[in-house]
Amino acid sequence: MEKVGVFSNGGMKLPIGFRFRPTDEELLVHYLKRRALSLSLPASVIPDFNVFLSDPWVLPGDVREKRYFFCKRKRSKVMPTVSGFWKVLGKGKQIMASGSNQVLGIRNSLAFYQGKHPHGSRTLWVMHEYHLVDSSSTLNPSALIEGWTVCLIFQRKKKPRSHRTITLRRKKNCDLGIERPSYIDFKMEDRIGLCPPPPRSPDYELDVVETSPCV
């Protein structure tokens, strides 16, 4: 029997104070595997949605949070959407069962690019696509099971510029002879000009030595 899980506008909505943060193993064993076998899920928190045809910011749910979706697997390395395309990055990572050498599934990483392939501009949007493997196969125990996948979509945070980056940029400007403009506090100078000169000390005498002009 499925436990509490509320969907709002097609997206996941949990009770206040709850967060859906499954591990890779939990996601594969308790959600994707049961979805592929049409079994009841621990909670109704992952909707079915074809994420490969949609821009990431129009998907159901809160764009500020990590969002999970069940979706049919796509074989293509590049999947176009309305504003850009999803592109697979590198090779997939094997997800192992805890305390054993059994491969549970594969996690592929994808990035979203705006524009038309192959000249799109990479964005901060990322997708982790999880597949089950057929561990019962004697010929290829890591063979992917066709059908359902579960996709995690989120937006990477921009990395703040480090002190080293700023220092190197300043050094580069100095090497190129680029000077930063200096600023003068005219109000401060006006205040200094209006102040009387400091009084001379009575104990201080300025000796003036007269010298005759050179002949």
Backbone as CSV, one residue per row, in Angstrom:
resi,resn,N_x,N_y,N_z,CA_x,CA_y,CA_z,C_x,C_y,C_z
1,MET,0.844,-1.200,0.000,0.000,0.000,0.000,0.875,1.244,0.000
2,GLU,0.555,2.195,-0.864,1.346,3.407,-0.963,1.037,4.348,0.195
3,LYS,2.080,4.963,0.724,1.920,5.889,1.831,1.669,7.293,1.313
4,VAL,1.571,8.234,2.231,1.186,9.588,1.865,2.162,10.179,0.858
5,GLY,1.613,10.900,-0.085,2.399,11.608,-1.091,1.438,12.449,-1.890
6,VAL,1.609,13.739,-1.893,0.652,14.639,-2.514,1.282,15.285,-3.728
7,PHE,0.541,15.359,-4.835,1.027,16.015,-6.039,0.304,17.338,-6.218
8,SER,1.077,18.366,-6.525,0.521,19.691,-6.760,0.965,20.161,-8.135
9,ASN,-0.011,20.390,-9.028,0.288,20.798,-10.410,1.224,19.805,-11.098
10,GLY,1.033,18.535,-10.817,1.861,17.514,-11.439,3.190,17.293,-10.763
11,GLY,3.541,18.096,-9.767,4.829,17.972,-9.089,4.666,17.399,-7.703
12,MET,5.793,17.097,-7.092,5.789,16.485,-5.770,5.573,17.541,-4.694
13,LYS,4.729,17.237,-3.733,4.506,18.134,-2.599,4.380,17.288,-1.346
14,LEU,5.339,17.441,-0.446,5.345,16.678,0.799,4.851,17.542,1.947
15,PRO,4.447,16.921,3.051,4.058,17.701,4.226,5.202,18.580,4.703
16,ILE,4.866,19.668,5.373,5.875,20.615,5.856,6.875,19.898,6.762
17,GLY,8.150,20.144,6.510,9.201,19.516,7.300,9.762,18.244,6.695
18,PHE,9.113,17.707,5.651,9.580,16.482,5.016,10.396,16.809,3.770
19,ARG,11.441,16.014,3.522,12.270,16.153,2.331,12.476,14.773,1.715
20,PHE,12.378,14.697,0.396,12.597,13.440,-0.316,14.039,13.415,-0.804
21,ARG,14.899,12.690,-0.083,16.326,12.649,-0.395,16.825,11.195,-0.383
22,PRO,16.363,10.368,-1.316,16.789,8.967,-1.322,18.221,8.814,-1.821
23,THR,18.896,7.775,-1.368,20.208,7.443,-1.911,20.011,6.814,-3.292
24,ASP,21.098,6.663,-4.037,20.997,6.036,-5.357,20.452,4.616,-5.242
25,GLU,20.920,3.891,-4.237,20.452,2.513,-4.048,18.968,2.478,-3.704
26,GLU,18.526,3.342,-2.813,17.107,3.388,-2.440,16.244,3.759,-3.638
27,LEU,16.728,4.682,-4.437,15.970,5.119,-5.610,15.784,3.974,-6.606
28,LEU,16.822,3.177,-6.787,16.754,2.060,-7.737,15.927,0.895,-7.202
29,VAL,16.182,0.508,-5.951,15.557,-0.699,-5.392,14.104,-0.465,-4.996
30,HIS,13.837,0.632,-4.302,12.508,0.832,-3.721,11.554,1.633,-4.610
31,TYR,12.074,2.269,-5.629,11.198,3.070,-6.494,11.240,2.611,-7.951
32,LEU,12.409,2.689,-8.586,12.453,2.364,-10.015,12.130,0.894,-10.280
33,LYS,12.703,0.008,-9.500,12.442,-1.421,-9.713,10.967,-1.749,-9.519
34,ARG,10.362,-1.183,-8.492,8.952,-1.448,-8.224,8.068,-0.807,-9.297
35,ARG,8.497,0.352,-9.804,7.725,0.988,-10.890,7.809,0.150,-12.155
36,ALA,8.986,-0.386,-12.458,9.156,-1.202,-13.659,8.345,-2.494,-13.583
37,LEU,8.151,-3.011,-12.368,7.394,-4.253,-12.174,5.924,-3.990,-11.858
38,SER,5.521,-2.718,-11.926,4.126,-2.317,-11.658,3.677,-2.706,-10.255
39,LEU,4.589,-2.584,-9.294,4.266,-2.846,-7.897,3.981,-1.534,-7.176
40,SER,3.350,-1.642,-6.005,3.056,-0.438,-5.233,4.353,0.183,-4.726
41,LEU,4.363,1.509,-4.612,5.554,2.247,-4.204,5.478,2.628,-2.729
42,PRO,6.621,2.872,-2.082,6.606,3.297,-0.677,5.850,4.602,-0.470
43,ALA,5.881,5.484,-1.472,5.175,6.764,-1.393,4.949,7.284,-2.804
44,SER,3.847,7.995,-2.991,3.528,8.562,-4.307,4.177,9.932,-4.436
45,VAL,5.469,9.931,-4.648,6.205,11.197,-4.680,6.926,11.424,-6.006
46,ILE,6.871,10.454,-6.919,7.543,10.597,-8.212,6.504,10.447,-9.323
47,PRO,6.190,11.515,-10.040,5.203,11.432,-11.115,5.809,10.880,-12.407
48,ASP,4.945,10.433,-13.312,5.369,10.037,-14.656,5.368,11.282,-15.542
49,PHE,6.483,11.516,-16.226,6.558,12.698,-17.099,7.701,12.508,-18.088
50,ASN,7.441,12.858,-19.353,8.473,12.742,-20.382,9.387,13.963,-20.319
51,VAL,10.432,13.867,-19.525,11.313,15.013,-19.295,12.192,15.323,-20.497
52,PHE,12.387,14.362,-21.390,13.319,14.558,-22.503,12.770,15.495,-23.579
53,LEU,11.479,15.753,-23.551,10.880,16.639,-24.544,10.624,18.035,-23.996
54,SER,10.978,18.281,-22.742,10.622,19.544,-22.088,11.854,20.300,-21.617
55,ASP,11.746,21.632,-21.653,12.783,22.460,-21.045,12.719,22.272,-19.530
56,PRO,13.845,22.289,-18.840,13.845,21.968,-17.403,13.029,22.926,-16.550
57,TRP,12.924,24.199,-16.956,12.219,25.181,-16.121,10.696,25.102,-16.255
58,VAL,10.197,24.303,-17.195,8.746,24.159,-17.334,8.255,22.831,-16.765
59,LEU,9.144,22.024,-16.227,8.733,20.746,-15.647,7.916,20.970,-14.380
60,PRO,7.029,20.058,-14.044,6.225,20.209,-12.828,7.095,20.280,-11.577
61,GLY,6.592,21.013,-10.583,7.304,21.100,-9.313,8.047,22.406,-9.141
62,ASP,8.709,22.521,-8.013,9.450,23.725,-7.639,10.829,23.694,-8.294
63,VAL,11.129,24.693,-9.134,12.412,24.721,-9.851,13.587,24.916,-8.903
64,ARG,13.330,25.367,-7.680,14.412,25.573,-6.713,14.809,24.287,-6.006
65,GLU,13.997,23.250,-6.172,14.248,21.979,-5.502,14.672,20.906,-6.510
66,LYS,15.223,19.815,-5.992,15.515,18.660,-6.833,14.207,17.955,-7.155
67,ARG,14.016,17.612,-8.435,12.756,17.008,-8.870,13.017,15.639,-9.498
68,TYR,12.151,14.700,-9.166,12.281,13.328,-9.651,11.100,12.995,-10.554
69,PHE,11.375,12.229,-11.628,10.331,11.833,-12.570,10.612,10.426,-13.092
70,PHE,9.530,9.644,-13.244,9.622,8.387,-13.977,9.443,8.696,-15.455
71,CYS,10.248,8.044,-16.282,10.191,8.336,-17.710,10.656,7.114,-18.492
72,LYS,10.153,6.957,-19.708,10.616,5.890,-20.585,12.015,6.207,-21.092
73,ARG,12.856,5.202,-21.125,14.256,5.391,-21.494,14.406,5.776,-22.960
74,LYS,15.352,6.699,-23.229,15.690,7.111,-24.585,17.096,6.615,-24.918
75,ARG,17.279,6.172,-26.143,18.578,5.654,-26.562,19.494,6.742,-27.109
76,SER,18.951,7.855,-27.530,19.749,8.896,-28.178,20.678,9.591,-27.189
77,LYS,21.832,10.050,-27.686,22.779,10.813,-26.879,22.372,12.281,-26.779
78,VAL,21.590,12.748,-27.748,21.126,14.138,-27.776,19.618,14.131,-27.948
79,MET,18.900,14.836,-27.054,17.443,14.851,-27.088,16.941,16.289,-27.136
80,PRO,16.424,16.742,-28.292,16.003,18.139,-28.449,14.717,18.455,-27.693
81,THR,14.629,19.703,-27.219,13.423,20.223,-26.574,12.988,21.482,-27.329
82,VAL,12.104,22.258,-26.728,11.622,23.478,-27.375,12.732,24.518,-27.491
83,SER,13.487,24.728,-26.420,14.493,25.797,-26.388,15.929,25.311,-26.531
84,GLY,16.146,24.008,-26.529,17.520,23.508,-26.589,17.558,22.001,-26.692
85,PHE,18.454,21.384,-25.930,18.569,19.929,-25.987,19.298,19.416,-24.750
86,TRP,18.960,18.164,-24.397,19.687,17.435,-23.361,20.783,16.617,-24.022
87,LYS,21.965,16.610,-23.414,23.100,15.882,-23.980,23.756,15.020,-22.907
88,VAL,23.998,13.753,-23.251,24.658,12.830,-22.325,26.130,13.201,-22.198
89,LEU,26.629,13.190,-20.954,28.022,13.539,-20.683,28.802,12.297,-20.268
90,GLY,29.769,11.904,-21.063,30.661,10.814,-20.682,29.964,9.474,-20.513
91,LYS,30.620,8.594,-19.764,30.102,7.252,-19.516,29.288,7.227,-18.227
92,GLY,28.390,6.238,-18.155,27.563,6.108,-16.970,28.335,5.544,-15.787
93,LYS,27.822,5.814,-14.592,28.439,5.329,-13.359,27.632,4.161,-12.813
94,GLN,28.322,3.088,-12.442,27.648,1.931,-11.874,27.225,2.207,-10.432
95,ILE,26.004,1.806,-10.104,25.492,1.911,-8.737,25.530,0.517,-8.122
96,MET,26.321,0.376,-7.070,26.526,-0.931,-6.449,25.627,-1.095,-5.224
97,ALA,25.252,-2.359,-4.944,24.493,-2.668,-3.736,25.411,-2.579,-2.524
98,SER,24.859,-2.144,-1.413,25.655,-1.988,-0.193,26.198,-3.334,0.273
99,GLY,27.500,-3.372,0.540,28.122,-4.574,1.078,28.288,-5.712,0.101
100,SER,28.165,-5.435,-1.210,28.349,-6.498,-2.200,28.877,-5.901,-3.497
101,ASN,29.204,-6.784,-4.433,29.688,-6.347,-5.742,28.592,-6.358,-6.799
102,GLN,27.343,-6.475,-6.364,26.233,-6.533,-7.309,25.942,-5.149,-7.879
103,VAL,25.847,-5.084,-9.200,25.510,-3.830,-9.871,23.992,-3.704,-9.928
104,LEU,23.470,-2.651,-9.330,22.022,-2.437,-9.322,21.553,-1.662,-10.540
105,GLY,22.362,-0.724,-10.975,21.944,0.114,-12.090,23.067,1.011,-12.570
106,ILE,22.721,1.862,-13.512,23.656,2.810,-14.109,23.079,4.215,-13.980
107,ARG,23.946,5.159,-13.630,23.518,6.558,-13.568,24.239,7.348,-14.654
108,ASN,23.465,7.907,-15.570,24.013,8.767,-16.615,23.813,10.226,-16.233
109,SER,24.778,11.052,-16.577,24.678,12.492,-16.333,24.442,13.207,-17.653
110,LEU,23.489,14.140,-17.645,23.171,14.923,-18.829,23.188,16.402,-18.477
111,ALA,23.512,17.225,-19.445,23.484,18.678,-19.274,22.505,19.263,-20.280
112,PHE,21.883,20.383,-19.900,20.946,21.041,-20.811,21.639,22.204,-21.502
113,TYR,21.487,22.243,-22.820,22.060,23.309,-23.644,20.933,24.109,-24.285
114,GLN,21.075,25.413,-24.320,20.124,26.266,-25.027,20.628,26.506,-26.437
115,GLY,19.704,26.482,-27.400,20.082,26.629,-28.796,20.019,25.289,-29.507
116,LYS,20.371,25.318,-30.768,20.305,24.110,-31.583,21.627,23.354,-31.545
117,HIS,21.515,22.044,-31.506,22.698,21.186,-31.540,23.373,21.295,-32.915
118,PRO,24.690,21.375,-32.992,25.672,21.202,-31.905,26.244,22.513,-31.374
119,HIS,25.552,23.623,-31.620,26.112,24.930,-31.262,25.395,25.558,-30.067
120,GLY,24.833,24.747,-29.216,24.125,25.284,-28.066,25.059,25.785,-26.981
121,SER,24.476,26.540,-26.058,25.225,27.087,-24.922,24.842,26.311,-23.659
122,ARG,25.829,25.754,-22.992,25.553,24.931,-21.816,25.022,25.780,-20.670
123,THR,24.015,25.251,-19.979,23.403,25.938,-18.845,23.785,25.233,-17.542
124,LEU,23.195,25.690,-16.451,23.455,25.088,-15.142,22.527,23.912,-14.839
125,TRP,21.620,23.608,-15.769,20.671,22.517,-15.539,21.329,21.161,-15.777
126,VAL,21.070,20.232,-14.853,21.679,18.902,-14.888,20.596,17.842,-14.690
127,MET,20.790,16.709,-15.346,19.895,15.568,-15.153,20.726,14.330,-14.816
128,HIS,20.287,13.587,-13.795,20.846,12.268,-13.502,19.777,11.245,-13.877
129,GLU,20.117,10.394,-14.816,19.170,9.400,-15.326,19.591,8.015,-14.833
130,TYR,18.689,7.350,-14.123,18.989,6.051,-13.512,18.325,4.919,-14.305
131,HIS,19.116,3.878,-14.603,18.617,2.695,-15.296,18.853,1.464,-14.435
132,LEU,17.970,0.499,-14.534,18.185,-0.797,-13.893,19.012,-1.686,-14.805
133,VAL,19.758,-2.615,-14.216,20.499,-3.599,-15.003,19.950,-4.985,-14.705
134,ASP,20.142,-5.879,-15.655,19.653,-7.251,-15.516,20.732,-8.097,-14.854
135,SER,20.739,-8.130,-13.533,21.765,-8.881,-12.797,21.577,-10.388,-12.912
136,SER,20.406,-10.828,-13.387,20.154,-12.265,-13.520,20.731,-12.838,-14.807
137,SER,21.151,-11.950,-15.711,21.714,-12.418,-16.977,23.116,-12.980,-16.749
138,THR,23.345,-14.207,-17.191,24.662,-14.825,-17.014,25.662,-14.334,-18.052
139,LEU,25.166,-13.927,-19.225,26.060,-13.457,-20.280,26.520,-12.030,-20.030
140,ASN,25.601,-11.198,-19.605,25.936,-9.790,-19.366,25.142,-9.293,-18.167
141,PRO,25.661,-9.477,-16.955,24.909,-9.094,-15.743,24.705,-7.590,-15.606
142,SER,25.393,-6.788,-16.425,25.237,-5.335,-16.351,24.391,-4.791,-17.499
143,ALA,23.692,-5.679,-18.210,22.860,-5.245,-19.328,21.699,-4.399,-18.813
144,LEU,21.432,-3.290,-19.483,20.360,-2.396,-19.059,18.999,-3.020,-19.332
145,ILE,18.088,-2.824,-18.395,16.716,-3.269,-18.585,15.954,-2.171,-19.316
146,GLU,15.373,-2.533,-20.440,14.636,-1.543,-21.224,13.337,-1.163,-20.507
147,GLY,12.881,0.023,-20.764,11.624,0.463,-20.177,11.790,1.712,-19.342
148,TRP,11.411,1.626,-18.081,11.362,2.801,-17.228,12.736,3.231,-16.713
149,THR,12.867,4.532,-16.546,14.011,5.122,-15.858,13.459,6.114,-14.839
150,VAL,14.304,6.541,-13.923,13.930,7.623,-13.019,14.963,8.730,-13.203
151,CYS,14.476,9.955,-13.345,15.346,11.088,-13.657,15.303,12.114,-12.529
152,LEU,16.474,12.545,-12.121,16.622,13.606,-11.123,17.102,14.854,-11.849
153,ILE,16.374,15.955,-11.700,16.713,17.199,-12.396,16.895,18.308,-11.371
154,PHE,17.980,19.053,-11.522,18.264,20.154,-10.603,19.152,21.166,-11.309
155,GLN,19.341,22.295,-10.664,20.165,23.373,-11.214,21.401,23.565,-10.346
156,ARG,22.576,23.484,-10.971,23.821,23.685,-10.231,23.935,25.139,-9.787
157,LYS,24.583,25.349,-8.654,24.808,26.697,-8.164,26.072,27.265,-8.782
158,LYS,26.037,28.568,-9.031,27.224,29.223,-9.567,28.307,29.263,-8.504
159,LYS,29.520,28.941,-8.914,30.637,28.971,-7.982,31.109,30.408,-7.785
160,PRO,31.255,30.857,-6.532,31.765,32.212,-6.291,33.213,32.324,-6.725
161,ARG,33.578,33.511,-7.193,34.957,33.723,-7.613,35.889,33.659,-6.415
162,SER,36.930,32.888,-6.538,37.878,32.730,-5.443,38.826,33.916,-5.378
163,HIS,39.498,34.059,-4.224,40.469,35.141,-4.045,41.609,35.001,-5.039
164,ARG,41.973,33.757,-5.352,43.061,33.518,-6.303,42.682,34.024,-7.688
165,THR,41.412,33.809,-8.086,40.966,34.272,-9.399,41.034,35.782,-9.491
166,ILE,40.595,36.481,-8.424,40.624,37.941,-8.422,42.055,38.442,-8.466
167,THR,42.957,37.788,-7.701,44.363,38.196,-7.683,45.005,38.021,-9.049
168,LEU,44.732,36.882,-9.703,45.293,36.640,-11.027,44.769,37.647,-12.038
169,ARG,43.497,38.037,-11.908,42.936,39.020,-12.835,43.596,40.378,-12.641
170,ARG,43.847,40.752,-11.383,44.530,42.022,-11.127,45.952,41.993,-11.670
171,LYS,46.626,40.850,-11.497,47.994,40.722,-12.001,48.009,40.827,-13.520
172,LYS,47.015,40.225,-14.163,46.941,40.292,-15.616,46.745,41.727,-16.079
173,ASN,45.900,42.488,-15.365,45.681,43.891,-15.716,46.963,44.694,-15.563
174,CYS,47.735,44.381,-14.507,49.002,45.098,-14.304,49.990,44.775,-15.418
175,ASP,50.024,43.498,-15.827,50.935,43.098,-16.895,50.570,43.765,-18.215
176,LEU,49.266,44.014,-18.403,48.825,44.654,-19.640,48.885,46.167,-19.558
177,GLY,49.285,46.692,-18.421,49.370,48.136,-18.256,48.037,48.810,-18.037
178,ILE,47.048,48.040,-17.570,45.720,48.597,-17.314,45.666,49.074,-15.879
179,GLU,45.410,50.361,-15.702,45.335,50.922,-14.364,43.885,51.195,-14.001
180,ARG,43.561,50.896,-12.778,42.222,51.200,-12.296,42.131,52.676,-11.970
181,PRO,41.020,53.339,-12.294,40.899,54.775,-12.018,40.942,55.062,-10.529
182,SER,41.623,56.156,-10.180,41.685,56.564,-8.775,40.625,57.616,-8.518
183,TYR,40.143,57.664,-7.311,39.073,58.577,-6.939,39.561,59.516,-5.837
184,ILE,39.239,60.812,-5.985,39.650,61.828,-5.024,38.427,62.307,-4.273
185,ASP,38.544,62.348,-2.987,37.463,62.858,-2.152,37.593,64.369,-2.075
186,PHE,36.862,65.081,-2.978,36.964,66.530,-3.025,36.413,67.180,-1.766
187,LYS,35.431,66.564,-1.164,34.893,67.119,0.078,35.952,67.116,1.165
188,MET,36.722,66.042,1.233,37.780,65.969,2.224,38.838,67.030,1.956
189,GLU,39.185,67.247,0.653,40.192,68.257,0.323,39.692,69.656,0.667
190,ASP,38.389,69.898,0.428,37.838,71.214,0.772,37.926,71.461,2.259
191,ARG,37.654,70.409,3.051,37.715,70.589,4.497,39.138,70.875,4.938
192,ILE,40.099,70.220,4.280,41.501,70.464,4.629,41.904,71.883,4.275
193,GLY,41.414,72.400,3.115,41.768,73.760,2.685,41.199,74.832,3.589
194,LEU,40.072,74.544,4.239,39.446,75.537,5.111,40.062,75.573,6.496
195,CYS,40.818,74.582,6.863,41.403,74.526,8.199,42.648,75.400,8.259
196,PRO,42.859,76.133,9.372,44.071,76.953,9.510,45.287,76.073,9.647
197,PRO,46.455,76.568,9.259,47.675,75.768,9.390,47.981,75.517,10.848
198,PRO,48.637,74.436,11.144,48.961,74.127,12.544,49.919,75.157,13.106
199,PRO,49.791,75.549,14.386,50.673,76.564,14.993,52.102,76.076,15.073
200,ARG,53.028,77.056,14.907,54.443,76.700,15.000,54.855,76.579,16.455
201,SER,55.707,75.651,16.670,56.210,75.466,18.025,57.162,76.603,18.360
202,PRO,57.026,77.236,19.539,57.917,78.355,19.907,59.362,77.911,20.071
203,ASP,59.568,76.651,20.318,60.932,76.165,20.529,61.624,75.822,19.222
204,TYR,60.859,75.984,18.111,61.432,75.576,16.827,61.782,76.813,16.032
205,GLU,63.029,76.948,15.634,63.483,78.071,14.809,64.035,77.522,13.512
206,LEU,63.633,78.169,12.455,64.121,77.768,11.143,65.337,78.591,10.798
207,ASP,66.474,77.967,10.690,67.714,78.658,10.345,67.777,78.874,8.849
208,VAL,68.016,80.135,8.468,68.141,80.479,7.059,69.584,80.804,6.795
209,VAL,70.173,80.117,5.907,71.572,80.327,5.574,71.642,81.039,4.247
210,GLU,72.244,82.213,4.277,72.383,82.967,3.042,73.647,82.520,2.346
211,THR,73.515,82.307,1.118,74.662,81.905,0.310,74.852,82.894,-0.799
212,SER,76.071,83.159,-1.076,76.366,84.098,-2.158,76.259,83.385,-3.474
213,PRO,75.830,84.096,-4.497,75.700,83.452,-5.804,77.045,83.012,-6.314
214,CYS,76.990,81.954,-7.084,78.232,81.434,-7.660,78.766,82.404,-8.702
215,VAL,80.091,82.596,-8.651,80.721,83.513,-9.608,81.268,82.703,-10.760
